[in-house]
């Protein structure tokens, strides 16, 4: 009796997780649908602001001051590839102190273009690369081989083949039984052999035909089985190798995206960056036409633009004109225009001599790397000397404010953490010196026998990775007759130097910054013979730790502008110590912020009309954010040797809806000695109108210093309209 044989039936394999993972890594490429790109894409904002003030603060006394300001900033994208920036600003008012200023700036910067490329690189799908075809071919081969593997595996695991394998094993078993019987026959003898043989021969005769056929089928099956087994092993090895190659190439393509972003973010050499980008064989959607030229242009500005070239030529000068810098492997820059205002020279609204600047620079190397740059500048610059405009006969002369100069500057990038900058310059003599020597403008500049119109500057930077220390240092020597657009006064030889150190501690939780400066605070309000030997010290410490208050303490010089007469001003410098502690935290459902600050002014009444001279100011403010409400309250005190001023205020802000917000508050002041008790108020609202913009209104009644150091009422109001698009 034969034993029943259990045959397991298998479903056809439905796939493998490896193939699914591969397909997920790179989905099939979708047909590219052309998207219409507008010629110009413009985003930005426009703002109008009206400000009213009934009284101004010390040291100037003005009443009923109003000012109108219109400003717009536009980010323009041409063909979704070329970024431009347009800014317009105009400010007009009735104050005799502040000038009316109007300016337009239209510019392109390399930084904006690099940011655009970086943005496109972040959004870049690796499947859109030109190498996609190669990657897709590999994926198709993987799919084909995987189908072949599945078919072979199904052939081996199908019910038919399993049944054939069982039958083959049964036949093999019968052969082993027959062979064992044959081994027993010699023991039984000839008679036993004949008896056994007569019973078996009849059965063998009946199944002989079937046995022969079965043996032939079995042989063919075994041959087929071995062939398919070898093919399966070969396909599995081939598939594993192809899968490894696919993963390697996909990893390489993904690495190219990271390499592209690294090149755009860190490369400081435009020429090397162009070579790296070109070698990556990127599509036009990433690199537009003319990208090499655009990466070589550092900046181009038309209208009101800033000129910031070197320490001895033109630094922080605002002009209304044209400025451009071009820096592939060589360096070319120029700027020309009317001088609008200089750094810290836009407050006083007095009559000025028209001034203009022309400068051309050429050199080799990268401006942010190793370079040598020659500069030539000329133009007209008012010399702020109050003792050089009158002749010996008492007749006011018209000065010749023209200047001319040459400068040679070099930058040595020692390594990635250290560099040095050196510069030498020679200028024309001031007009009063040229008149005495009967020299012309150019001849006085090229007269190498006179060293009084020369200047030298040396600056450097160092970063120490081990201690994370940053060091900045600068020294410059200016002759008595040296002139440039970076130097306001002439008439005395001057030395200026500065050292600044930034040092973190406790894993950068504590940052300490200290500096020493001498004769660095140049100003248009200084006399021609001004020469300072005072060394100004400043130090600041800031502590930041997670879930702790942020604490900052500083000691530094402060500047105050004083009016002496209708056309005479003086700038006083004195020390100030300040400290601030700010803590942002959660309490229940409310978020809170507490700020405590203190300020100490180290000035005297004789050199300042500042009402808080030699005073100590303390301020405590607490804000609670809960739901749609913002509550705040504060206490303040200002004490000096003559009196003390104490104040308290409170306010509430309520967000009614997403488009409406209202708020208000009260304030109380008490001034000792004069026994003055004053109460003020504030109110504001913000309305956001869809498709129109945001309108904000503010009204405030406060107090400012008046005559005899007594506070007087001051009403202010503001209307602001803002539209973002």
C-alpha positions in Angstrom: 0.0 0.0 0.0 1.4 3.3 -1.0 1.4 6.2 1.5 -0.3 9.4 0.4 2.0 12.2 -0.5 1.2 15.8 0.6 1.7 18.3 -2.2 1.8 22.0 -1.3 0.5 24.4 -3.8 2.1 27.9 -4.0 0.8 31.1 -5.4 2.8 32.8 -8.1 5.3 35.2 -6.4 4.0 38.8 -6.4 7.4 40.5 -6.2 10.2 41.4 -3.8 10.7 44.2 -1.3 14.0 45.0 -3.0 12.4 45.9 -6.3 9.7 47.8 -4.5 12.3 49.8 -2.7 14.2 50.5 -5.9 11.0 51.7 -7.7 10.3 54.0 -4.7 13.7 55.5 -4.9 13.1 56.7 -8.4 9.6 56.8 -9.7 9.0 56.6 -13.4 9.7 59.9 -15.1 6.6 61.9 -16.0 6.4 63.7 -19.3 7.5 67.3 -18.9 4.6 69.7 -19.2 5.8 73.1 -20.5 5.1 75.9 -18.0 4.7 79.4 -19.3 7.2 81.7 -17.7 6.3 85.4 -17.7 8.8 87.9 -18.9 8.7 89.7 -15.6 7.8 88.4 -12.2 7.5 91.2 -9.6 7.1 90.8 -5.8 7.7 93.3 -3.1 6.0 95.9 -0.9 4.9 99.5 -0.9 4.7 101.6 2.3 3.4 105.1 3.2 4.1 106.6 6.6 2.9 109.8 8.2 4.5 110.8 11.5 3.5 113.8 13.7 5.3 115.0 16.9 4.3 118.0 18.9 7.7 118.5 20.6 11.2 117.1 19.8 13.6 115.7 22.3 16.8 117.4 23.5 19.1 119.0 22.5 16.8 120.5 19.8 13.5 122.2 20.5 11.0 122.1 17.6 7.3 122.0 17.6 4.6 120.5 15.4 7.0 118.4 13.4 5.5 116.2 10.7 7.2 113.9 8.1 5.9 112.0 5.1 7.7 108.9 3.9 6.9 106.8 0.8 9.0 103.6 0.2 8.7 100.7 -2.1 10.9 97.6 -2.6 10.5 95.4 -5.7 12.2 92.0 -6.4 12.1 91.6 -10.1 12.7 88.2 -11.8 13.3 88.3 -15.5 12.3 85.0 -17.3 12.4 83.3 -13.9 16.2 83.4 -14.2 17.7 86.8 -13.7 17.1 88.6 -10.3 17.0 92.4 -10.1 16.2 94.7 -7.2 14.5 98.1 -7.2 14.1 100.4 -4.2 12.5 103.9 -4.1 12.4 106.1 -1.0 11.4 109.7 -0.4 11.1 111.4 3.0 9.9 115.0 3.4 9.0 117.1 6.4 9.1 120.5 8.0 12.0 120.0 10.4 15.0 122.3 9.9 17.2 119.6 11.4 16.5 116.6 9.1 17.0 116.9 5.3 14.5 115.9 2.8 15.9 112.8 1.0 14.7 111.1 -2.2 16.5 108.2 -3.8 16.1 105.4 -6.3 18.3 102.3 -6.5 18.3 99.7 -9.2 20.8 97.0 -8.7 22.0 93.5 -9.5 24.2 91.5 -7.1 26.1 88.3 -7.5 24.7 87.2 -4.1 21.1 87.5 -5.3 21.9 85.4 -8.4 23.7 82.7 -6.3 20.7 82.6 -3.9 18.4 82.0 -6.9 20.6 79.2 -8.2 20.7 77.8 -4.7 16.9 77.9 -4.4 16.6 76.1 -7.8 19.1 73.5 -6.6 17.1 72.8 -3.4 13.9 72.2 -5.5 15.8 70.2 -8.1 14.5 66.7 -8.7 17.3 64.2 -9.5 15.0 62.5 -12.0 15.1 65.6 -14.2 18.8 65.3 -14.8 20.3 64.6 -18.2 21.7 61.3 -16.8 18.1 60.1 -16.2 18.2 58.0 -19.4 21.1 56.0 -18.2 19.4 55.5 -14.8 16.2 54.5 -16.5 17.9 51.9 -18.7 19.4 50.3 -15.6 16.0 50.2 -13.9 14.4 48.6 -17.0 17.1 45.9 -17.0 16.4 45.3 -13.4 12.7 44.9 -14.1 13.4 42.5 -17.0 15.7 40.3 -15.0 13.4 40.4 -12.0 10.6 39.1 -14.3 12.8 36.3 -15.5 13.7 35.4 -11.9 10.1 35.3 -10.9 9.3 33.0 -13.8 12.1 30.5 -12.9 11.1 30.6 -9.2 7.5 29.9 -10.2 8.6 27.0 -12.4 10.4 25.4 -9.5 7.6 26.0 -7.0 4.6 25.2 -9.3 2.3 22.2 -8.4 3.2 20.3 -11.6 6.9 20.5 -11.0 6.5 19.6 -7.3 4.4 16.5 -8.3 7.1 15.5 -10.8 9.8 15.8 -8.1 7.7 13.6 -5.8 7.3 10.9 -8.5 11.0 11.1 -9.3 11.8 10.5 -5.7 9.4 7.5 -5.5 11.1 5.9 -8.5 14.4 6.4 -7.0 13.1 4.8 -3.8 11.9 1.7 -5.8 15.3 1.3 -7.4 17.0 1.3 -4.0 14.5 -1.5 -2.9 15.2 -3.5 -6.0 19.0 -3.2 -5.6 18.7 -4.4 -2.0 16.7 -7.5 -3.1 19.3 -8.3 -5.6 21.9 -8.3 -2.9 19.7 -10.9 -1.0 19.2 -13.4 -3.9 22.6 -15.2 -3.7 21.8 -16.2 -0.1 18.6 -18.0 -1.1 20.2 -20.2 -3.7 19.3 -21.2 -7.3 15.9 -22.6 -6.5 14.9 -19.7 -4.4 16.1 -17.4 -7.2 14.0 -19.2 -9.8 10.9 -19.0 -7.6 11.3 -15.4 -6.9 12.1 -14.6 -10.5 9.0 -16.4 -11.9 6.8 -14.1 -9.7 8.5 -10.9 -10.6 8.9 -11.5 -14.4 5.2 -11.4 -15.0 4.8 -8.0 -13.3 7.8 -6.6 -15.0 6.6 -7.6 -18.4 3.4 -5.7 -17.9 5.0 -2.4 -16.8 8.1 -2.7 -19.0 6.8 -0.3 -21.6 5.7 2.3 -19.0 9.1 2.0 -17.1 11.1 2.7 -20.3 9.0 5.7 -21.0 9.2 6.9 -17.4 13.0 6.5 -17.4 13.3 8.6 -20.6 11.0 11.4 -19.2 12.9 11.3 -15.9 16.2 11.9 -17.7 14.8 14.8 -19.7 13.3 16.3 -16.5 16.6 16.1 -14.6 18.5 17.7 -17.5 15.9 20.5 -17.7 15.9 20.9 -13.9 19.7 21.3 -13.8 19.7 23.8 -16.7 17.1 25.9 -15.1 18.8 25.7 -11.7 22.1 27.0 -13.3 20.2 29.8 -15.1 18.5 30.8 -11.8 21.8 31.0 -10.0 23.3 33.0 -12.9 20.3 35.4 -12.9 20.5 35.9 -9.2 24.2 36.8 -9.4 23.5 39.1 -12.4 20.6 40.8 -10.6 22.6 41.4 -7.4 25.5 43.0 -9.4 23.1 45.1 -11.5 21.2 46.2 -8.3 24.5 47.2 -6.7 25.5 49.2 -9.8 22.1 50.9 -9.8 22.4 51.9 -6.1 25.9 53.2 -6.8 24.9 55.4 -9.7 21.8 56.7 -7.9 24.0 57.6 -4.9 26.4 59.4 -7.2 23.6 61.4 -8.8 22.2 62.3 -5.4 25.7 63.4 -4.3 25.9 65.7 -7.3 22.9 67.7 -6.0 24.6 68.1 -2.6 27.9 69.0 -4.4 26.0 71.6 -6.5 24.6 73.3 -3.3 28.0 73.1 -1.7 29.6 74.9 -4.7 27.0 77.6 -4.7 27.2 78.2 -0.9 30.9 78.0 -0.2 32.8 78.9 -3.3 34.4 82.3 -3.2 36.3 82.0 -6.5 33.9 82.7 -9.5 36.3 81.2 -12.0 36.6 77.9 -10.1 32.9 77.9 -9.4 32.2 78.3 -13.2 34.5 75.3 -13.9 32.7 73.2 -11.3 29.3 74.0 -12.6 30.2 73.4 -16.2 31.7 70.0 -15.4 28.4 68.9 -13.9 26.5 69.0 -17.2 23.5 70.7 -15.6 20.3 71.5 -17.5 19.3 75.0 -18.6 16.6 75.1 -15.9 19.4 75.4 -13.3 22.0 77.4 -15.2 20.6 80.0 -17.5 22.3 81.5 -20.5 25.1 83.9 -19.5 25.5 82.5 -16.0 29.3 82.8 -16.3 29.1 86.5 -16.9 26.5 87.0 -14.1 28.6 85.1 -11.6 31.6 87.3 -12.5 29.7 90.5 -11.9 29.8 91.2 -8.1 27.4 94.1 -8.3 25.9 96.8 -10.5 24.0 99.8 -9.1 22.2 102.7 -10.7 20.7 105.6 -8.7 21.5 106.0 -5.1 24.1 103.4 -4.4 26.8 102.7 -1.8 30.5 102.9 -2.6 32.5 100.8 -0.2 35.9 100.2 -1.7 38.9 100.7 0.6 40.0 102.4 3.8 42.0 105.2 2.1 39.8 105.9 -1.0 36.1 105.7 -0.6 34.4 103.8 2.2 30.7 104.0 3.1 30.0 106.8 0.6 26.5 107.1 -0.8 26.3 108.6 -4.3 23.6 109.2 -6.9 25.1 107.7 -10.0 26.5 104.4 -11.2 28.6 101.8 -9.5 29.9 98.4 -10.8 32.3 95.6 -9.8 33.5 92.9 -12.2 35.6 90.1 -10.8 36.2 86.9 -12.8 40.0 86.1 -12.5 40.8 89.9 -12.7 39.2 92.8 -10.9 37.6 96.0 -12.4 35.4 98.5 -10.6 34.2 102.0 -11.1 31.8 104.5 -9.5 30.7 108.0 -10.6 28.1 110.2 -9.2 27.1 113.1 -6.9 27.9 112.5 -3.3 24.5 112.3 -1.5 25.6 111.8 2.1 28.3 110.0 3.9 28.2 107.7 6.9 26.7 109.7 9.9 26.3 112.8 7.7 22.6 113.0 6.9 21.2 114.7 10.0 22.1 118.3 9.7 20.1 120.2 7.1 22.6 123.0 6.2 23.7 124.5 2.9 26.4 122.3 1.3 28.8 122.5 -1.5 27.9 120.2 -4.4 30.2 117.2 -4.3 30.9 114.4 -6.7 33.0 111.3 -6.8 34.8 109.5 -9.7 36.9 106.4 -9.0 38.3 103.6 -11.1 39.9 100.4 -9.8 41.8 97.6 -11.6 43.7 94.7 -10.4 44.3 90.9 -10.4 42.9 88.2 -8.1 39.7 87.9 -6.1 38.5 90.7 -3.9 37.7 88.2 -1.2 40.9 86.4 -1.8 44.5 87.2 -2.8 44.6 90.4 -4.9 46.5 93.5 -5.9 44.3 96.5 -6.8 45.3 100.0 -8.1 42.7 102.8 -7.6 42.5 106.3 -9.0 40.0 108.7 -7.6 39.1 112.3 -8.3 36.1 114.6 -7.7 35.0 117.4 -5.5 34.8 117.1 -1.7 34.0 119.8 0.8 36.7 120.2 3.4 35.1 120.8 6.7 37.7 123.3 8.0 36.2 126.4 9.6 39.5 128.4 9.5 40.4 128.2 5.8 37.7 130.1 3.9 38.8 133.6 4.7 41.7 135.5 3.1 44.0 137.8 4.9 41.9 140.8 3.8 38.8 139.4 5.5 37.1 138.6 2.1 35.4 135.2 1.9 37.0 133.3 -0.9 35.4 130.5 -2.9 37.5 127.4 -2.1 38.7 124.9 -4.7 37.3 121.7 -3.3 38.7 119.4 -6.1 40.8 116.4 -5.0 42.7 113.6 -6.7 44.5 110.6 -5.5 46.1 107.2 -6.1 46.0 104.0 -4.0 47.6 100.6 -4.2 46.0 97.9 -2.1 46.9 94.3 -1.6 45.2 91.4 0.2 47.0 88.2 1.2 44.8 85.3 2.2 47.2 83.4 4.4 44.8 80.5 4.8 41.1 80.0 5.3 41.3 81.6 8.8 43.7 84.4 8.3 44.3 87.3 6.0 46.1 90.7 5.8 45.2 93.8 3.8 47.7 96.6 3.2 47.2 99.9 1.4 49.3 103.0 0.5 47.8 106.2 -1.0 48.9 109.6 -2.1 46.6 112.5 -2.8 46.6 116.1 -4.1 47.2 118.9 -1.5 44.4 120.9 -0.1 43.5 124.0 -2.0 45.1 126.4 0.6 48.4 124.5 0.4 48.4 124.4 -3.4 47.8 128.1 -3.4 50.8 128.7 -1.2 53.1 126.5 -3.3 51.5 127.6 -6.7 50.9 123.9 -7.5 48.3 122.4 -9.7 46.0 119.5 -8.7 47.9 116.7 -10.5 51.3 118.1 -9.9 50.8 118.3 -6.1 49.7 114.6 -6.2 52.8 113.5 -8.1 55.2 115.5 -6.0 57.1 112.8 -4.2 59.2 115.2 -2.3 56.3 116.1 0.0 55.2 113.3 2.3 52.5 115.2 4.1 49.8 114.0 1.6 50.5 110.3 2.0 48.6 107.7 4.0 49.2 104.1 5.0 46.8 101.4 6.3 47.1 97.9 7.5 44.3 95.6 8.7 44.0 91.9 9.3 41.7 89.1 10.5 42.5 85.9 12.3 40.3 83.0 13.5 41.8 80.4 15.9 39.7 77.1 15.5 41.0 75.6 18.7 39.6 78.3 20.9 37.1 79.8 18.4 38.7 83.2 18.8 38.1 86.0 16.2 40.6 88.9 16.1 40.2 92.0 14.0 42.9 94.7 13.9 43.5 97.9 11.9 46.2 100.7 11.9 46.4 103.7 9.6 48.6 106.7 9.4 47.3 109.8 7.6 49.5 112.8 6.7 48.3 116.4 7.5 47.5 117.2 3.9 46.1 113.8 2.8 42.7 113.9 1.3 40.2 111.2 0.4 36.5 110.6 0.4 36.9 108.4 3.6 38.5 111.2 5.6 36.5 114.3 6.6 39.0 116.7 8.1 42.5 117.6 7.1 45.1 119.8 8.7 46.8 117.5 11.2 48.7 114.2 10.9 46.7 111.5 12.5 47.2 107.9 13.6 44.2 105.6 14.1 44.1 102.0 15.3 41.7 99.4 16.4 41.8 95.9 18.0 38.7 93.8 18.5 38.5 90.3 19.9 35.5 87.9 20.1 35.9 84.9 22.5 33.3 82.3 23.3 33.3 80.3 26.5 31.4 77.2 27.9 30.6 75.7 24.5 29.7 79.1 23.0 27.1 79.8 25.7 29.1 82.9 26.8 30.4 85.3 24.2 32.7 88.1 25.3 33.7 90.9 22.8 36.3 93.5 23.7 37.8 96.3 21.6 40.3 99.2 21.9 40.1 102.2 19.5 42.1 105.4 19.0 41.1 108.2 16.7 38.6 106.0 14.9 35.5 108.2 15.4 35.9 110.6 12.5 33.1 113.1 12.0 32.2 116.0 9.7 31.7 118.1 12.8 35.4 118.0 13.9 37.7 121.0 13.4 40.5 120.8 10.9 43.1 120.6 13.7 41.2 117.9 15.6 43.6 115.2 16.8 42.5 112.6 19.4 44.9 110.6 21.5 42.1 109.1 23.6 41.9 105.3 23.7 38.3 104.2 23.7 37.5 100.9 25.4 34.5 98.7 25.0 33.5 95.3 26.3 30.4 93.3 26.0 29.4 89.9 27.4 26.3 87.8 26.3 25.2 84.6 28.0 22.8 82.2 26.2 21.7 78.9 27.5 18.6 76.8 26.7 15.7 77.5 29.0 17.7 80.2 30.8 17.4 84.0 30.6 19.5 85.7 28.0 21.9 88.1 29.8 23.9 90.8 28.1 26.2 93.4 29.7 28.2 96.1 27.9 30.5 99.1 28.5 31.1 101.3 25.4 31.4 104.9 24.1 28.3 106.8 23.0 28.0 109.7 20.7 25.8 112.8 21.0 25.4 115.6 18.5 25.3 119.2 20.0 24.3 122.4 18.2 26.6 125.4 19.0 25.2 127.9 16.5 23.3 128.0 13.3 26.2 126.5 11.3 28.3 125.0 14.1 27.9 121.6 15.6 30.0 119.4 17.9 29.8 115.7 18.6 30.4 114.6 22.2 31.6 111.1 23.1 31.1 109.6 26.6 30.9 106.1 28.1 27.7 104.2 28.7 27.2 101.0 30.7 24.1 98.9 29.9 22.8 95.5 30.9 19.8 93.5 29.8 18.2 90.2 31.0 15.4 88.6 28.9 13.5 85.5 29.7 10.9 83.9 27.5 9.0 81.1 29.2 5.7 79.1 29.4 3.4 79.2 32.5 0.3 77.1 32.2 -1.5 78.1 29.0 0.2 81.5 28.9 3.5 82.4 27.3 5.4 85.1 29.1 8.4 87.4 28.4 10.2 89.4 31.1 12.9 92.0 30.3 15.0 93.9 32.8 17.5 96.5 31.6 19.7 99.1 33.2 21.7 101.9 31.6 24.3 104.2 33.2 25.5 107.4 31.3 29.0 108.7 32.3 28.7 112.2 31.0 28.5 115.6 32.6 26.0 118.5 32.3 28.7 120.9 31.2 29.4 118.9 28.0 25.8 117.8 27.3 22.3 119.1 27.3 21.1 115.6 27.7 18.5 115.6 30.5 19.7 112.2 31.7 23.4 113.3 32.2 25.3 111.1 34.6 22.1 109.2 35.3 21.1 105.6 36.0 18.1 104.3 34.2 16.3 101.1 35.1 13.4 99.4 33.2 11.3 96.3 34.0 8.8 95.1 31.5 6.6 92.0 31.6 4.4 90.7 28.7 1.8 87.9 28.8 0.6 86.2 25.6 -2.7 84.3 26.2 -5.0 83.5 23.4 -5.9 86.6 21.4 -4.7 88.9 24.2 -1.3 90.4 24.8 -0.9 92.1 28.2 2.1 94.1 29.2 3.2 96.3 32.0 6.4 98.1 33.0 8.2 100.1 35.7 11.0 102.6 35.1 13.3 104.9 37.0 15.8 107.5 35.9 18.0 109.1 38.7 20.8 111.6 38.6 22.4 114.1 41.0 19.5 116.6 40.6 16.3 114.6 40.6 14.7 111.3 40.0 12.0 110.3 37.4 9.7 107.3 38.1 7.2 105.8 35.7 4.7 103.0 35.3 2.7 101.9 32.3 0.3 99.1 31.3 -1.4 98.1 28.1 -3.5 95.5 26.4 -3.5 94.3 22.8 -6.5 92.3 21.4 -6.7 90.4 18.1 -10.3 90.6 17.2 -10.1 88.8 13.9 -7.4 87.9 11.4 -7.9 91.4 9.9 -8.5 93.6 13.0 -6.3 94.2 16.0 -6.8 97.0 18.6 -4.8 98.0 21.7 -4.3 100.8 24.2 -2.6 101.7 27.4 -1.9 104.3 30.1 1.4 105.6 31.6 2.2 107.6 34.7 5.3 109.7 35.4 6.5 111.3 38.7 9.4 113.7 38.8 10.9 114.5 42.2 12.1 118.0 43.2 9.6 119.6 40.9 6.8 117.3 42.2 5.4 116.8 38.8 2.8 114.1 38.3 1.8 113.4 34.7 -0.4 110.8 33.0 -0.3 109.8 29.4 -2.0 107.3 27.1 -1.6 105.3 24.0 -3.9 103.7 21.5 -3.4 101.8 18.3 -5.3 99.7 15.7 -4.4 97.5 12.7 -6.7 96.7 9.9 -5.8 94.2 7.2 -8.1 94.7 4.1 -7.9 91.8 1.6 -6.3 92.9 -1.7 -5.9 96.4 -0.4 -3.3 96.2 2.3 -2.7 96.9 6.0 -3.5 100.2 7.7 -2.1 100.9 11.1 -3.0 103.9 13.3 -1.2 105.0 16.5 -1.7 107.9 18.9 0.4 108.5 22.0 0.7 111.2 24.7 4.1 111.1 26.4 6.7 113.4 27.9 10.0 114.7 26.7 12.7 116.9 28.4 11.9 120.6 28.1 13.5 123.8 29.4 14.9 123.8 33.0 15.1 120.0 32.9 11.3 119.7 33.3 9.3 117.2 31.3 6.7 118.6 28.9 3.8 117.0 27.2 4.5 115.5 23.8 1.8 114.1 21.5 2.7 111.8 18.6 0.7 110.2 15.9 1.4 107.8 13.1 -0.5 106.5 10.1 1.1 103.7 8.1 -0.2 101.9 5.0 1.6 98.7 3.9 0.9 96.5 0.9 2.8 93.3 0.2 2.5 91.6 -3.2 
